[in-house]
Amino acid sequence: MELTEREKALEEKYILDFERCLRVRERRGHLLAGWAAHALDKADATAYADEIADAGRAEAGDDDILRKVLRDFESAGIPATREQLQRKMRVLLFVAAEQLDAEDTEAMR
């Protein structure tokens, strides 16, 4: 069975959307790591971003990342709740999407 042109276009759009979603989530992870590293007064934000990325691979969703950052904040004596971190992650998701959109627009020029 052969795909029609419309089906091929929809399949390609689905793949592009999925890849974009992955890029946005990865960028959000880096933004979160930078924010958390600053709050935790970590000297190497890049190394902390790697820790966040490793935690993010443990299971699907954001629970593993939330647990890691909450544990790190608790160890450092920084008050934070799960809900506060979820809100921050939501905000950073939009920031990440905007940054990638701007970069894509700039690359097309």
The first five atom37 places (N, CA, C, CB, O) and aatype in JSON, in Angstrom:
{
  "aatype": [12, 6, 10, 16, 6, 1, 6, 11, 0, 10, 6, 6, 11, 18, 9, 10, 3, 13, 6, 1, 4, 10, 1, 19, 1, 6, 1, 1, 7, 8, 10, 10, 0, 7, 17, 0, 0, 8, 0, 10, 3, 11, 0, 3, 0, 16, 0, 18, 0, 3, 6, 9, 0, 3, 0, 7, 1, 0, 6, 0, 7, 3, 3, 3, 9, 10, 1, 11, 19, 10, 1, 3, 13, 6, 15, 0, 7, 9, 14, 0, 16, 1, 6, 5, 10, 5, 1, 11, 12, 1, 19, 10, 10, 13, 19, 0, 0, 6, 5, 10, 3, 0, 6, 3, 16, 6, 0, 12, 1],
  "atom_mask": [
    [1, 1, 1, 1, 1],
    [1, 1, 1, 1, 1],
    [1, 1, 1, 1, 1],
    [1, 1, 1, 1, 1],
    [1, 1, 1, 1, 1],
    [1, 1, 1, 1, 1],
    [1, 1, 1, 1, 1],
    [1, 1, 1, 1, 1],
    [1, 1, 1, 1, 1],
    [1, 1, 1, 1, 1],
    [1, 1, 1, 1, 1],
    [1, 1, 1, 1, 1],
    [1, 1, 1, 1, 1],
    [1, 1, 1, 1, 1],
    [1, 1, 1, 1, 1],
    [1, 1, 1, 1, 1],
    [1, 1, 1, 1, 1],
    [1, 1, 1, 1, 1],
    [1, 1, 1, 1, 1],
    [1, 1, 1, 1, 1],
    [1, 1, 1, 1, 1],
    [1, 1, 1, 1, 1],
    [1, 1, 1, 1, 1],
    [1, 1, 1, 1, 1],
    [1, 1, 1, 1, 1],
    [1, 1, 1, 1, 1],
    [1, 1, 1, 1, 1],
    [1, 1, 1, 1, 1],
    [1, 1, 1, 0, 1],
    [1, 1, 1, 1, 1],
    [1, 1, 1, 1, 1],
    [1, 1, 1, 1, 1],
    [1, 1, 1, 1, 1],
    [1, 1, 1, 0, 1],
    [1, 1, 1, 1, 1],
    [1, 1, 1, 1, 1],
    [1, 1, 1, 1, 1],
    [1, 1, 1, 1, 1],
    [1, 1, 1, 1, 1],
    [1, 1, 1, 1, 1],
    [1, 1, 1, 1, 1],
    [1, 1, 1, 1, 1],
    [1, 1, 1, 1, 1],
    [1, 1, 1, 1, 1],
    [1, 1, 1, 1, 1],
    [1, 1, 1, 1, 1],
    [1, 1, 1, 1, 1],
    [1, 1, 1, 1, 1],
    [1, 1, 1, 1, 1],
    [1, 1, 1, 1, 1],
    [1, 1, 1, 1, 1],
    [1, 1, 1, 1, 1],
    [1, 1, 1, 1, 1],
    [1, 1, 1, 1, 1],
    [1, 1, 1, 1, 1],
    [1, 1, 1, 0, 1],
    [1, 1, 1, 1, 1],
    [1, 1, 1, 1, 1],
    [1, 1, 1, 1, 1],
    [1, 1, 1, 1, 1],
    [1, 1, 1, 0, 1],
    [1, 1, 1, 1, 1],
    [1, 1, 1, 1, 1],
    [1, 1, 1, 1, 1],
    [1, 1, 1, 1, 1],
    [1, 1, 1, 1, 1],
    [1, 1, 1, 1, 1],
    [1, 1, 1, 1, 1],
    [1, 1, 1, 1, 1],
    [1, 1, 1, 1, 1],
    [1, 1, 1, 1, 1],
    [1, 1, 1, 1, 1],
    [1, 1, 1, 1, 1],
    [1, 1, 1, 1, 1],
    [1, 1, 1, 1, 1],
    [1, 1, 1, 1, 1],
    [1, 1, 1, 0, 1],
    [1, 1, 1, 1, 1],
    [1, 1, 1, 1, 1],
    [1, 1, 1, 1, 1],
    [1, 1, 1, 1, 1],
    [1, 1, 1, 1, 1],
    [1, 1, 1, 1, 1],
    [1, 1, 1, 1, 1],
    [1, 1, 1, 1, 1],
    [1, 1, 1, 1, 1],
    [1, 1, 1, 1, 1],
    [1, 1, 1, 1, 1],
    [1, 1, 1, 1, 1],
    [1, 1, 1, 1, 1],
    [1, 1, 1, 1, 1],
    [1, 1, 1, 1, 1],
    [1, 1, 1, 1, 1],
    [1, 1, 1, 1, 1],
    [1, 1, 1, 1, 1],
    [1, 1, 1, 1, 1],
    [1, 1, 1, 1, 1],
    [1, 1, 1, 1, 1],
    [1, 1, 1, 1, 1],
    [1, 1, 1, 1, 1],
    [1, 1, 1, 1, 1],
    [1, 1, 1, 1, 1],
    [1, 1, 1, 1, 1],
    [1, 1, 1, 1, 1],
    [1, 1, 1, 1, 1],
    [1, 1, 1, 1, 1],
    [1, 1, 1, 1, 1],
    [1, 1, 1, 1, 1],
    [1, 1, 1, 1, 1]
  ],
  "atom_positions": [
    [[0.84, -1.18, 0.0], [0.0, 0.0, 0.0], [0.89, 1.24, 0.0], [-0.96, 0.0, 1.22], [1.78, 1.39, 0.83]],
    [[0.62, 2.1, -0.93], [1.41, 3.32, -1.06], [0.7, 4.49, -0.39], [1.67, 3.64, -2.53], [-0.52, 4.6, -0.41]],
    [[1.5, 5.37, 0.19], [0.95, 6.56, 0.81], [0.63, 7.6, -0.26], [1.92, 7.14, 1.85], [1.37, 7.76, -1.24]],
    [[-0.46, 8.29, -0.06], [-0.79, 9.39, -0.97], [0.1, 10.58, -0.63], [-2.3, 9.78, -0.86], [0.75, 10.59, 0.41]],
    [[0.14, 11.56, -1.5], [0.94, 12.77, -1.24], [0.5, 13.44, 0.05], [0.83, 13.76, -2.42], [1.33, 13.92, 0.82]],
    [[-0.79, 13.48, 0.28], [-1.32, 14.11, 1.51], [-0.87, 13.34, 2.74], [-2.87, 14.18, 1.46], [-0.48, 13.94, 3.74]],
    [[-0.92, 12.03, 2.68], [-0.5, 11.2, 3.81], [1.0, 11.37, 4.06], [-0.83, 9.71, 3.55], [1.44, 11.43, 5.21]],
    [[1.78, 11.45, 3.0], [3.22, 11.67, 3.14], [3.5, 13.02, 3.8], [3.92, 11.59, 1.77], [4.36, 13.14, 4.66]],
    [[2.76, 14.03, 3.38], [2.94, 15.37, 3.96], [2.56, 15.37, 5.43], [2.1, 16.41, 3.19], [3.25, 15.99, 6.25]],
    [[1.47, 14.69, 5.78], [1.06, 14.62, 7.19], [2.09, 13.85, 8.03], [-0.32, 13.95, 7.3], [2.38, 14.23, 9.16]],
    [[2.61, 12.79, 7.46], [3.63, 12.01, 8.16], [4.88, 12.86, 8.4], [3.99, 10.74, 7.37], [5.45, 12.86, 9.49]],
    [[5.29, 13.59, 7.37], [6.47, 14.46, 7.5], [6.24, 15.55, 8.54], [6.83, 15.08, 6.14], [7.13, 15.86, 9.33]],
    [[5.04, 16.14, 8.54], [4.7, 17.17, 9.52], [4.74, 16.6, 10.93], [3.32, 17.78, 9.22], [5.24, 17.23, 11.86]],
    [[4.2, 15.4, 11.09], [4.21, 14.74, 12.4], [5.65, 14.56, 12.9], [3.48, 13.37, 12.33], [5.95, 14.84, 14.06]],
    [[6.52, 14.1, 12.01], [7.93, 13.87, 12.38], [8.6, 15.2, 12.75], [8.69, 13.19, 11.22], [9.31, 15.28, 13.75]],
    [[8.38, 16.22, 11.95], [8.96, 17.54, 12.24], [8.45, 18.09, 13.57], [8.66, 18.53, 11.11], [9.22, 18.64, 14.35]],
    [[7.15, 17.95, 13.82], [6.57, 18.42, 15.08], [7.16, 17.67, 16.27], [5.04, 18.26, 15.07], [7.46, 18.26, 17.31]],
    [[7.33, 16.36, 16.12], [7.9, 15.55, 17.19], [9.35, 15.96, 17.47], [7.84, 14.05, 16.83], [9.75, 16.1, 18.62]],
    [[10.13, 16.15, 16.41], [11.51, 16.58, 16.57], [11.59, 17.95, 17.24], [12.22, 16.61, 15.22], [12.46, 18.19, 18.08]],
    [[10.69, 18.85, 16.86], [10.67, 20.18, 17.48], [10.35, 20.06, 18.96], [9.63, 21.1, 16.78], [10.96, 20.74, 19.79]],
    [[9.4, 19.21, 19.29], [9.04, 19.0, 20.69], [10.25, 18.53, 21.5], [7.88, 17.98, 20.81], [10.49, 19.0, 22.61]],
    [[11.0, 17.61, 20.93], [12.2, 17.12, 21.61], [13.22, 18.24, 21.8], [12.83, 15.97, 20.83], [13.83, 18.35, 22.86]],
    [[13.41, 19.06, 20.76], [14.36, 20.18, 20.86], [13.92, 21.19, 21.91], [14.49, 20.87, 19.49], [14.74, 21.7, 22.67]],
    [[12.62, 21.48, 21.97], [12.11, 22.44, 22.95], [12.31, 21.89, 24.36], [10.61, 22.74, 22.7], [12.74, 22.63, 25.25]],
    [[12.02, 20.62, 24.58], [12.19, 20.03, 25.9], [13.67, 20.0, 26.32], [11.61, 18.6, 25.93], [14.0, 20.24, 27.48]],
    [[14.55, 19.73, 25.36], [15.97, 19.72, 25.66], [16.44, 21.13, 26.03], [16.79, 19.19, 24.46], [17.18, 21.31, 27.0]],
    [[16.0, 22.12, 25.27], [16.36, 23.52, 25.57], [15.8, 23.91, 26.93], [15.82, 24.48, 24.47], [16.49, 24.56, 27.72]],
    [[14.56, 23.52, 27.21], [13.96, 23.83, 28.51], [14.8, 23.23, 29.63], [12.53, 23.3, 28.58], [14.99, 23.86, 30.67]],
    [[15.31, 22.02, 29.43], [16.17, 21.39, 30.43], [17.44, 22.2, 30.69], [0.0, 0.0, 0.0], [17.88, 22.33, 31.83]],
    [[18.02, 22.72, 29.62], [19.22, 23.55, 29.77], [18.9, 24.87, 30.48], [19.86, 23.83, 28.39], [19.67, 25.33, 31.32]],
    [[17.78, 25.45, 30.14], [17.37, 26.7, 30.81], [17.09, 26.45, 32.29], [16.12, 27.3, 30.14], [17.48, 27.25, 33.14]],
    [[16.42, 25.36, 32.59], [16.14, 25.0, 33.98], [17.44, 24.76, 34.74], [15.24, 23.75, 34.05], [17.6, 25.21, 35.88]],
    [[18.36, 24.06, 34.11], [19.64, 23.79, 34.76], [20.4, 25.08, 35.04], [20.49, 22.86, 33.89], [21.0, 25.23, 36.11]],
    [[20.39, 26.01, 34.09], [21.05, 27.29, 34.31], [20.43, 28.05, 35.46], [0.0, 0.0, 0.0], [21.13, 28.62, 36.29]],
    [[19.1, 28.07, 35.49], [18.38, 28.76, 36.56], [18.67, 28.1, 37.91], [16.86, 28.76, 36.28], [18.97, 28.79, 38.89]],
    [[18.58, 26.77, 37.95], [18.8, 26.05, 39.21], [20.26, 26.15, 39.65], [18.4, 24.57, 39.06], [20.54, 26.31, 40.83]],
    [[21.19, 26.07, 38.69], [22.61, 26.18, 39.03], [22.9, 27.53, 39.66], [23.48, 25.98, 37.78], [23.67, 27.63, 40.62]],
    [[22.29, 28.58, 39.12], [22.45, 29.92, 39.7], [21.89, 29.95, 41.11], [21.77, 30.98, 38.81], [22.53, 30.47, 42.03]],
    [[20.69, 29.41, 41.3], [20.06, 29.4, 42.63], [20.88, 28.58, 43.62], [18.64, 28.83, 42.55], [20.95, 28.91, 44.8]],
    [[21.51, 27.51, 43.12], [22.31, 26.63, 43.98], [23.75, 27.11, 44.11], [22.3, 25.21, 43.43], [24.56, 26.5, 44.82]],
    [[24.07, 28.21, 43.42], [25.42, 28.78, 43.44], [26.46, 27.77, 42.95], [25.77, 29.27, 44.85], [27.55, 27.66, 43.52]],
    [[26.1, 27.05, 41.9], [27.03, 26.07, 41.3], [27.93, 26.81, 40.32], [26.26, 24.91, 40.58], [27.47, 27.65, 39.55]],
    [[29.2, 26.5, 40.35], [30.16, 27.17, 39.48], [30.03, 26.72, 38.03], [31.58, 26.91, 39.98], [30.23, 27.52, 37.11]],
    [[29.69, 25.45, 37.81], [29.65, 24.91, 36.46], [28.21, 24.56, 36.07], [30.56, 23.67, 36.35], [27.73, 23.46, 36.33]],
    [[27.55, 25.51, 35.43], [26.15, 25.31, 35.02], [26.06, 24.24, 33.94], [25.54, 26.63, 34.52], [25.05, 23.54, 33.85]],
    [[27.09, 24.11, 33.1], [27.08, 23.1, 32.04], [27.09, 21.7, 32.63], [28.28, 23.29, 31.1], [26.37, 20.82, 32.17]],
    [[27.91, 21.49, 33.64], [27.95, 20.18, 34.29], [26.61, 19.87, 34.97], [29.1, 20.12, 35.33], [26.15, 18.74, 34.95]],
    [[26.0, 20.89, 35.56], [24.71, 20.68, 36.19], [23.64, 20.39, 35.13], [24.31, 21.92, 37.03], [22.73, 19.6, 35.37]],
    [[23.76, 21.02, 33.97], [22.82, 20.74, 32.87], [22.94, 19.28, 32.45], [23.1, 21.68, 31.65], [21.94, 18.64, 32.13]],
    [[24.15, 18.75, 32.45], [24.34, 17.33, 32.13], [23.68, 16.45, 33.18], [25.85, 17.0, 32.03], [23.08, 15.42, 32.85]],
    [[23.78, 16.84, 34.45], [23.12, 16.08, 35.52], [21.61, 16.09, 35.33], [23.48, 16.67, 36.91], [20.95, 15.06, 35.49]],
    [[21.06, 17.25, 34.98], [19.62, 17.37, 34.74], [19.22, 16.5, 33.55], [19.22, 18.86, 34.49], [18.21, 15.8, 33.59]],
    [[20.02, 16.54, 32.49], [19.73, 15.74, 31.3], [19.77, 14.24, 31.64], [20.73, 16.05, 30.16], [18.91, 13.48, 31.18]],
    [[20.75, 13.83, 32.43], [20.83, 12.43, 32.84], [19.6, 12.03, 33.65], [22.12, 12.18, 33.65], [19.05, 10.94, 33.47]],
    [[19.19, 12.91, 34.55], [18.0, 12.62, 35.35], [16.77, 12.53, 34.46], [17.79, 13.71, 36.43], [15.87, 11.72, 34.71]],
    [[16.72, 13.34, 33.41], [15.58, 13.36, 32.5], [15.44, 12.1, 31.67], [0.0, 0.0, 0.0], [14.38, 11.84, 31.11]],
    [[16.51, 11.33, 31.57], [16.47, 10.09, 30.78], [15.99, 8.9, 31.61], [17.84, 9.79, 30.2], [15.73, 7.83, 31.05]],
    [[15.86, 9.07, 32.9], [15.5, 7.96, 33.78], [14.11, 7.43, 33.5], [15.61, 8.38, 35.22], [13.88, 6.22, 33.55]],
    [[13.17, 8.3, 33.22], [11.79, 7.87, 32.96], [11.1, 8.92, 32.1], [11.01, 7.64, 34.29], [11.56, 10.05, 31.98]],
    [[9.99, 8.52, 31.53], [9.23, 9.45, 30.7], [8.61, 10.54, 31.57], [8.14, 8.71, 29.89], [8.27, 10.29, 32.72]],
    [[8.47, 11.73, 31.01], [7.87, 12.83, 31.76], [8.9, 13.62, 32.52], [0.0, 0.0, 0.0], [10.11, 13.44, 32.34]],
    [[8.41, 14.49, 33.38], [9.29, 15.42, 34.1], [9.52, 15.05, 35.56], [8.73, 16.8, 34.02], [10.25, 15.75, 36.26]],
    [[8.92, 13.98, 36.03], [9.02, 13.65, 37.45], [10.45, 13.45, 37.92], [8.22, 12.41, 37.74], [10.8, 13.9, 39.01]],
    [[11.26, 12.79, 37.12], [12.65, 12.55, 37.51], [13.44, 13.85, 37.62], [13.32, 11.62, 36.52], [14.27, 14.01, 38.52]],
    [[13.18, 14.78, 36.7], [13.85, 16.09, 36.75], [13.39, 16.86, 37.98], [13.57, 16.9, 35.47], [14.2, 17.45, 38.69]],
    [[12.08, 16.86, 38.23], [11.55, 17.55, 39.4], [12.15, 17.0, 40.69], [10.02, 17.43, 39.45], [12.56, 17.77, 41.56]],
    [[12.22, 15.69, 40.8], [12.78, 15.08, 42.02], [14.24, 15.5, 42.2], [12.68, 13.55, 41.96], [14.65, 15.83, 43.32]],
    [[15.01, 15.48, 41.12], [16.43, 15.85, 41.22], [16.59, 17.29, 41.7], [17.12, 15.68, 39.87], [17.34, 17.54, 42.65]],
    [[15.91, 18.22, 41.06], [16.05, 19.62, 41.44], [15.53, 19.85, 42.85], [15.3, 20.53, 40.45], [16.15, 20.57, 43.63]],
    [[14.4, 19.23, 43.21], [13.88, 19.38, 44.57], [14.87, 18.84, 45.6], [12.54, 18.64, 44.71], [15.09, 19.47, 46.64]],
    [[15.48, 17.69, 45.32], [16.49, 17.13, 46.24], [17.67, 18.08, 46.38], [16.98, 15.75, 45.73], [18.15, 18.33, 47.49]],
    [[18.13, 18.62, 45.24], [19.28, 19.52, 45.28], [18.95, 20.8, 46.04], [19.73, 19.86, 43.85], [19.77, 21.3, 46.81]],
    [[17.75, 21.33, 45.82], [17.33, 22.53, 46.55], [17.22, 22.23, 48.04], [15.98, 23.06, 46.01], [17.66, 23.03, 48.87]],
    [[16.64, 21.09, 48.37], [16.48, 20.72, 49.78], [17.85, 20.58, 50.45], [15.69, 19.41, 49.91], [18.05, 21.04, 51.57]],
    [[18.78, 19.92, 49.75], [20.15, 19.75, 50.29], [20.83, 21.09, 50.53], [20.99, 18.9, 49.35], [21.63, 21.23, 51.45]],
    [[20.52, 22.07, 49.68], [21.13, 23.4, 49.8], [20.34, 24.31, 50.73], [21.25, 24.04, 48.43], [20.75, 25.45, 50.98]],
    [[19.22, 23.82, 51.26], [18.41, 24.64, 52.16], [17.59, 25.7, 51.45], [0.0, 0.0, 0.0], [17.2, 26.7, 52.05]],
    [[17.31, 25.48, 50.16], [16.51, 26.44, 49.38], [15.06, 25.96, 49.39], [17.05, 26.57, 47.91], [14.77, 24.86, 48.92]],
    [[14.15, 26.76, 49.92], [12.75, 26.33, 49.95], [12.14, 26.33, 48.55], [11.93, 27.23, 50.88], [12.22, 27.31, 47.82]],
    [[11.53, 25.21, 48.2], [10.85, 25.1, 46.9], [9.85, 23.96, 46.98], [11.87, 24.86, 45.74], [10.07, 22.96, 47.65]],
    [[8.75, 24.13, 46.29], [7.75, 23.07, 46.22], [7.7, 22.51, 44.81], [6.35, 23.6, 46.65], [8.19, 23.13, 43.86]],
    [[7.13, 21.36, 44.7], [6.95, 20.72, 43.4], [6.16, 21.64, 42.46], [6.22, 19.36, 43.56], [6.5, 21.78, 41.28]],
    [[5.12, 22.26, 42.98], [4.27, 23.14, 42.18], [5.05, 24.35, 41.67], [3.07, 23.6, 42.99], [4.87, 24.76, 40.52]],
    [[5.9, 24.92, 42.51], [6.72, 26.06, 42.09], [7.65, 25.66, 40.95], [7.53, 26.61, 43.27], [7.79, 26.4, 39.97]],
    [[8.27, 24.5, 41.08], [9.17, 24.05, 40.02], [8.42, 23.71, 38.74], [9.97, 22.83, 40.49], [8.91, 23.97, 37.65]],
    [[7.22, 23.14, 38.87], [6.42, 22.85, 37.68], [6.05, 24.14, 36.96], [5.15, 22.07, 38.06], [6.08, 24.19, 35.73]],
    [[5.7, 25.18, 37.72], [5.39, 26.48, 37.1], [6.62, 27.03, 36.38], [4.89, 27.49, 38.15], [6.52, 27.52, 35.26]],
    [[7.77, 26.94, 37.03], [9.01, 27.43, 36.42], [9.31, 26.66, 35.14], [10.2, 27.31, 37.41], [9.71, 27.25, 34.14]],
    [[9.11, 25.36, 35.16], [9.35, 24.54, 33.98], [8.4, 24.9, 32.84], [9.22, 23.07, 34.33], [8.79, 24.88, 31.68]],
    [[7.15, 25.22, 33.18], [6.18, 25.63, 32.16], [6.6, 26.94, 31.52], [4.77, 25.77, 32.78], [6.55, 27.08, 30.29]],
    [[7.01, 27.89, 32.34], [7.47, 29.18, 31.82], [8.68, 28.98, 30.91], [7.83, 30.15, 32.99], [8.76, 29.55, 29.82]],
    [[9.62, 28.16, 31.37], [10.83, 27.93, 30.59], [10.55, 27.16, 29.3], [11.85, 27.19, 31.43], [11.3, 27.28, 28.33]],
    [[9.49, 26.36, 29.29], [9.11, 25.66, 28.06], [8.74, 26.67, 26.97], [7.94, 24.69, 28.33], [9.12, 26.51, 25.81]],
    [[7.98, 27.69, 27.37], [7.6, 28.74, 26.41], [8.82, 29.56, 25.99], [6.53, 29.66, 27.01], [8.95, 29.92, 24.82]],
    [[9.7, 29.85, 26.93], [10.93, 30.58, 26.6], [11.76, 29.78, 25.6], [11.76, 30.88, 27.89], [12.27, 30.33, 24.62]],
    [[11.89, 28.48, 25.86], [12.66, 27.62, 24.96], [12.06, 27.61, 23.56], [12.72, 26.19, 25.52], [12.79, 27.69, 22.57]],
    [[10.74, 27.5, 23.48], [10.07, 27.49, 22.17], [10.3, 28.8, 21.44], [8.56, 27.23, 22.33], [10.56, 28.81, 20.24]],
    [[10.2, 29.9, 22.16], [10.42, 31.22, 21.54], [11.86, 31.35, 21.05], [10.09, 32.34, 22.53], [12.1, 31.88, 19.96]],
    [[12.81, 30.89, 21.85], [14.21, 30.97, 21.45], [14.47, 30.16, 20.18], [15.12, 30.47, 22.58], [15.13, 30.63, 19.25]],
    [[13.94, 28.94, 20.14], [14.14, 28.09, 18.96], [13.46, 28.68, 17.73], [13.62, 26.68, 19.23], [14.0, 28.63, 16.63]],
    [[12.27, 29.24, 17.92], [11.57, 29.9, 16.8], [12.4, 31.06, 16.26], [10.17, 30.42, 17.25], [12.54, 31.22, 15.05]],
    [[12.96, 31.86, 17.17], [13.78, 32.99, 16.76], [15.04, 32.51, 16.02], [14.17, 33.84, 17.98], [15.43, 33.1, 15.01]],
    [[15.65, 31.45, 16.52], [16.84, 30.91, 15.87], [16.5, 30.36, 14.48], [17.47, 29.81, 16.73], [17.25, 30.56, 13.53]],
    [[15.36, 29.66, 14.38], [14.94, 29.12, 13.08], [14.66, 30.23, 12.08], [13.69, 28.24, 13.26], [15.01, 30.14, 10.91]],
    [[14.01, 31.29, 12.57], [13.7, 32.44, 11.71], [14.99, 33.09, 11.23], [12.83, 33.47, 12.46], [15.12, 33.45, 10.06]],
    [[15.94, 33.24, 12.14], [17.21, 33.86, 11.8], [17.97, 32.99, 10.79], [18.05, 34.09, 13.06], [18.62, 33.51, 9.88]],
    [[17.9, 31.69, 10.97], [18.61, 30.77, 10.06], [18.02, 30.81, 8.65], [18.56, 29.34, 10.61], [18.74, 30.56, 7.68]],
    [[16.75, 31.13, 8.53], [16.11, 31.19, 7.21], [16.44, 32.47, 6.46], [14.61, 31.06, 7.35], [16.17, 32.56, 5.26]],
    [[17.0, 33.45, 7.13], [17.32, 34.74, 6.48], [18.57, 34.65, 5.67], [17.47, 35.84, 7.5], [18.99, 35.64, 5.07]]
  ]
}
